[in-house]
Amino acid sequence: MTIDLYNYDLLLIFLISAAVILGCSEIGRRLGIRTVGRGGKSLATLETAILALLALMIGFTFAMALSRFESRRGALLNEANAIGTTALRARLLPPPHRAESLALLREYVKIRIDITERPLSLETMTAAIVRSNEIHEALWQQAKAVARKDNEMVPTGLFIKTLNEMIDDHEKRLTAARNRVPNIVLLALYGIAAVASGFTGYASGIETRRSRLPVYITGLLLCAVILLIQDLDRPGAGYITISQQPMIDTAASIAGFAD
């Protein structure tokens, strides 16, 4: 059975990973004590190689998570701009299409804020996406109705153009939210960290002056760094969140438009 880390709370993951990594350190330390005087120090090169591999994996995974975090932030800004521009051009439409389009856009921007302001269940998220698609269709019907009366570039053509961009940005933002660091990469990172902690504990065990504290501090720091990577890769569900201010500003602007 595959363990999907995205299904578990970050605090729970931290506690379990800390227990496993510190446990590996302690096992390594006890093995190191037993091998003192029997060539244990010859594994120093292997320990260095594993720690280097761990550093490489952490850097690689952190870069993946950070790039996805930046993509989500950019997608949010682009969508907020597209919604704002669509609302501005909707004000050029003749009545009653102007009022109906603005009402739909006010509801739409509220949905976009709600789905990222707090963690939602799968059912609630699915319902929000379905409603967003329904609003897309309703706005498109408004555009078609206006085009039948007036197919000029201004204002009908401009409204249709930005509406199309808004719909595209909706899908881009959903794709960015779903694009995460592969679960197997995170599991491999934890595995390498556990092995590296074991070798670190082993190195501590073969030393003349033995101390658990540096080994335990190193293990906890490893857990904290990996947790930071996972937090970056959890949009709306972790401790590090993307500011919704662009979307909030857009909602405030649309709310002030006169029908």
Backbone torsions as a table, in degrees:
resi	resn	phi	psi	omega
1	MET	NA	129.4	-178.9
2	THR	-80.2	134.0	177.7
3	ILE	-90.8	118.0	178.1
4	ASP	-98.9	107.6	-175.9
5	LEU	-64.5	-22.8	-177.8
6	TYR	-72.2	-10.3	179.1
7	ASN	-90.0	-1.1	-174.9
8	TYR	-118.1	151.3	178.9
9	ASP	-67.5	145.5	-177.3
10	LEU	-62.8	-39.7	-179.8
11	LEU	-64.0	-41.6	177.6
12	LEU	-62.5	-42.1	178.3
13	ILE	-61.5	-42.0	-179.3
14	PHE	-62.9	-45.1	-177.9
15	LEU	-64.5	-44.7	-179.4
16	ILE	-67.2	-44.8	-179.3
17	SER	-64.3	-37.4	178.3
18	ALA	-64.2	-42.3	179.2
19	ALA	-63.2	-43.0	-179.0
20	VAL	-67.3	-47.3	-176.5
21	ILE	-67.7	-42.0	177.1
22	LEU	-67.7	-34.3	175.9
23	GLY	-64.1	-41.5	176.6
24	CYS	-63.2	-38.3	177.2
25	SER	-61.8	-42.9	-179.3
26	GLU	-67.8	-40.2	176.8
27	ILE	-62.1	-45.3	177.9
28	GLY	-61.1	-39.0	-179.8
29	ARG	-63.9	-43.6	179.7
30	ARG	-65.9	-37.7	175.8
31	LEU	-65.9	-37.5	178.1
32	GLY	-63.5	-39.8	179.0
33	ILE	-62.4	-38.1	-178.6
34	ARG	-71.3	-25.1	-175.3
35	THR	-99.9	7.9	178.2
36	VAL	-59.3	129.5	179.3
37	GLY	83.0	4.3	-179.5
38	ARG	-124.4	34.9	174.8
39	GLY	84.6	16.2	-178.3
40	GLY	-62.1	-31.2	-176.4
41	LYS	-68.8	-13.3	179.9
42	SER	-68.8	-10.2	-179.6
43	LEU	-90.4	7.6	-178.6
44	ALA	-61.1	-39.1	179.7
45	THR	-64.3	-41.5	178.4
46	LEU	-64.6	-39.8	178.0
47	GLU	-60.8	-44.2	179.4
48	THR	-62.2	-40.7	-179.3
49	ALA	-65.0	-40.9	-179.3
50	ILE	-68.3	-40.3	177.5
51	LEU	-64.6	-36.7	176.8
52	ALA	-65.8	-40.9	177.0
53	LEU	-62.9	-39.8	178.1
54	LEU	-63.2	-43.7	178.8
55	ALA	-62.2	-39.9	178.4
56	LEU	-64.2	-43.5	179.7
57	MET	-64.8	-40.7	179.1
58	ILE	-63.5	-46.0	178.9
59	GLY	-62.2	-42.0	179.7
60	PHE	-64.6	-46.1	-177.6
61	THR	-69.9	-38.5	178.5
62	PHE	-62.8	-40.5	178.4
63	ALA	-63.4	-39.5	177.8
64	MET	-63.0	-46.4	-178.3
65	ALA	-66.3	-40.3	-178.3
66	LEU	-67.1	-40.5	179.4
67	SER	-64.1	-37.3	178.0
68	ARG	-70.1	-36.1	176.8
69	PHE	-62.8	-44.0	178.9
70	GLU	-66.1	-36.0	178.3
71	SER	-64.1	-40.6	178.6
72	ARG	-66.0	-39.8	179.3
73	ARG	-65.9	-41.2	177.6
74	GLY	-66.0	-38.5	179.1
75	ALA	-65.2	-36.9	177.7
76	LEU	-63.4	-46.1	-179.2
77	LEU	-64.4	-43.0	179.8
78	ASN	-63.4	-40.8	-179.6
79	GLU	-68.2	-40.6	178.9
80	ALA	-61.9	-42.3	178.2
81	ASN	-64.1	-40.4	-179.4
82	ALA	-65.7	-40.7	178.6
83	ILE	-65.6	-43.0	179.4
84	GLY	-62.3	-42.7	179.2
85	THR	-66.2	-40.3	177.6
86	THR	-61.2	-40.9	179.2
87	ALA	-66.1	-39.5	178.0
88	LEU	-61.6	-43.6	-178.6
89	ARG	-75.8	-24.0	175.2
90	ALA	-65.1	-25.8	179.6
91	ARG	-69.3	-16.3	178.3
92	LEU	-85.2	-11.4	-177.3
93	LEU	-72.8	152.7	177.8
94	PRO	-74.3	154.9	175.0
95	PRO	-69.6	149.6	4.0
96	PRO	-90.0	4.1	-175.3
97	HIS	-65.4	-32.2	179.5
98	ARG	-61.1	-52.4	-177.4
99	ALA	-65.0	-41.1	-178.3
100	GLU	-67.6	-39.8	179.6
101	SER	-67.3	-42.5	178.9
102	LEU	-64.7	-37.9	177.7
103	ALA	-63.0	-42.6	177.8
104	LEU	-64.2	-40.6	-179.5
105	LEU	-68.6	-34.4	176.5
106	ARG	-63.9	-42.9	177.3
107	GLU	-65.9	-39.4	-176.4
108	TYR	-64.1	-46.3	-177.9
109	VAL	-67.2	-31.0	176.5
110	LYS	-65.7	-40.8	177.2
111	ILE	-62.7	-42.1	-178.2
112	ARG	-64.0	-32.7	177.2
113	ILE	-73.9	-43.3	-175.3
114	ASP	-62.5	-37.7	-173.6
115	ILE	-73.9	-13.2	-179.9
116	THR	-119.4	-7.7	-178.3
117	GLU	-76.2	-25.5	-179.8
118	ARG	-152.3	156.1	178.0
119	PRO	-63.3	135.0	-179.5
120	LEU	-118.8	152.3	174.5
121	SER	-69.9	163.8	180.0
122	LEU	-60.3	-40.2	-179.2
123	GLU	-65.4	-43.2	179.6
124	THR	-66.1	-40.9	178.8
125	MET	-64.4	-42.6	179.1
126	THR	-62.5	-41.8	178.7
127	ALA	-63.6	-38.3	179.3
128	ALA	-66.1	-40.1	179.0
129	ILE	-67.4	-40.9	177.9
130	VAL	-61.5	-44.4	179.6
131	ARG	-65.3	-37.8	177.1
132	SER	-60.6	-43.0	178.3
133	ASN	-65.4	-35.3	176.8
134	GLU	-65.1	-38.2	177.5
135	ILE	-67.7	-38.1	174.8
136	HIS	-55.3	-47.8	-178.5
137	GLU	-64.2	-41.3	-179.7
138	ALA	-64.8	-40.7	177.8
139	LEU	-66.6	-37.5	178.7
140	TRP	-65.7	-36.7	176.6
141	GLN	-65.2	-36.7	175.2
142	GLN	-62.4	-42.9	179.5
143	ALA	-63.7	-40.7	179.1
144	LYS	-65.2	-38.7	179.7
145	ALA	-65.5	-40.1	178.5
146	VAL	-68.4	-39.5	-178.4
147	ALA	-64.0	-32.0	177.9
148	ARG	-66.4	-30.1	179.8
149	LYS	-88.3	-36.2	-176.1
150	ASP	-151.2	107.6	-178.5
151	ASN	-100.0	23.2	177.3
152	GLU	-70.3	159.3	-179.7
153	MET	-64.3	-36.3	178.0
154	VAL	-117.2	123.9	0.8
155	PRO	-96.4	-9.8	-170.5
156	THR	-62.1	-48.9	-177.7
157	GLY	-61.9	-40.4	179.3
158	LEU	-65.4	-40.6	179.5
159	PHE	-64.6	-43.5	179.9
160	ILE	-63.5	-40.0	-179.9
161	LYS	-61.5	-49.5	-178.1
162	THR	-72.0	-31.0	176.2
163	LEU	-63.6	-41.9	177.4
164	ASN	-62.3	-40.8	178.0
165	GLU	-65.1	-38.6	179.3
166	MET	-63.2	-42.3	178.7
167	ILE	-64.9	-41.4	178.1
168	ASP	-63.7	-41.6	-179.4
169	ASP	-66.6	-30.2	175.2
170	HIS	-60.4	-47.0	-179.8
171	GLU	-68.6	-37.1	178.0
172	LYS	-62.6	-39.2	-179.8
173	ARG	-69.4	-40.0	176.5
174	LEU	-62.7	-41.1	179.2
175	THR	-64.1	-42.1	178.9
176	ALA	-63.5	-37.7	179.4
177	ALA	-67.7	-32.8	-178.6
178	ARG	-85.2	-13.8	-177.4
179	ASN	-83.4	101.3	-175.9
180	ARG	-121.5	166.4	174.4
181	VAL	-63.2	129.9	-178.8
182	PRO	-54.6	139.2	-177.8
183	ASN	-58.6	-36.0	-178.2
184	ILE	-64.9	-31.4	178.4
185	VAL	-67.0	-42.5	178.6
186	LEU	-66.5	-40.7	177.8
187	LEU	-63.5	-41.6	177.5
188	ALA	-62.9	-38.8	178.7
189	LEU	-62.3	-44.7	177.4
190	TYR	-64.5	-38.8	179.0
191	GLY	-63.1	-45.5	179.3
192	ILE	-65.9	-38.0	178.1
193	ALA	-62.9	-39.3	178.9
194	ALA	-65.2	-43.8	178.9
195	VAL	-64.7	-44.1	179.7
196	ALA	-61.9	-38.6	178.3
197	SER	-66.1	-36.6	176.8
198	GLY	-62.1	-43.1	178.8
199	PHE	-69.4	-34.2	176.3
200	THR	-64.3	-42.6	176.1
201	GLY	-64.4	-37.0	177.8
202	TYR	-62.0	-44.9	179.5
203	ALA	-62.5	-35.8	177.5
204	SER	-67.9	-34.7	-177.4
205	GLY	-69.6	-31.1	-177.2
206	ILE	-86.9	-4.0	177.7
207	GLU	-76.4	154.2	179.7
208	THR	-67.7	-46.5	177.5
209	ARG	-99.4	105.6	-173.9
210	ARG	-95.9	137.1	177.2
211	SER	-144.7	130.5	179.2
212	ARG	-78.9	-29.2	-170.3
213	LEU	-56.2	-51.0	-179.8
214	PRO	-59.7	-37.5	-179.5
215	VAL	-67.0	-42.6	-179.7
216	TYR	-67.7	-39.7	178.0
217	ILE	-62.6	-42.0	178.0
218	THR	-61.7	-42.9	179.3
219	GLY	-62.8	-42.3	179.0
220	LEU	-66.7	-37.3	177.3
221	LEU	-64.7	-39.6	176.9
222	LEU	-60.6	-45.1	179.2
223	CYS	-62.3	-39.9	-178.8
224	ALA	-66.5	-40.5	-179.6
225	VAL	-66.8	-43.6	179.1
226	ILE	-65.8	-37.1	177.0
227	LEU	-63.7	-38.2	176.9
228	LEU	-60.4	-41.3	177.9
229	ILE	-61.6	-44.5	179.2
230	GLN	-66.2	-36.0	179.9
231	ASP	-64.9	-41.1	177.4
232	LEU	-61.3	-27.8	-172.9
233	ASP	-95.6	11.8	-179.8
234	ARG	-120.2	88.3	-177.9
235	PRO	-66.2	121.7	175.7
236	GLY	77.1	-1.4	-176.2
237	ALA	-121.1	-7.0	-177.9
238	GLY	-110.1	-164.3	-179.5
239	TYR	-85.7	-26.7	176.7
240	ILE	-94.4	118.1	-176.0
241	THR	-122.4	158.3	176.3
242	ILE	-89.9	130.7	-179.1
243	SER	-62.5	131.2	178.3
244	GLN	-92.0	11.9	-174.5
245	GLN	-57.5	-42.0	177.6
246	PRO	-57.3	-41.8	179.8
247	MET	-71.3	-36.6	177.9
248	ILE	-64.7	-41.5	177.5
249	ASP	-63.1	-40.4	178.2
250	THR	-63.5	-43.1	178.7
251	ALA	-61.9	-39.5	179.7
252	ALA	-65.9	-40.4	179.7
253	SER	-64.3	-45.7	-179.3
254	ILE	-64.8	-37.3	179.7
255	ALA	-62.0	-27.7	-179.1
256	GLY	-87.7	-4.8	179.5
257	PHE	-73.6	136.8	176.2
258	ALA	-81.3	136.4	178.1
259	ASP	-71.8	NA	NA
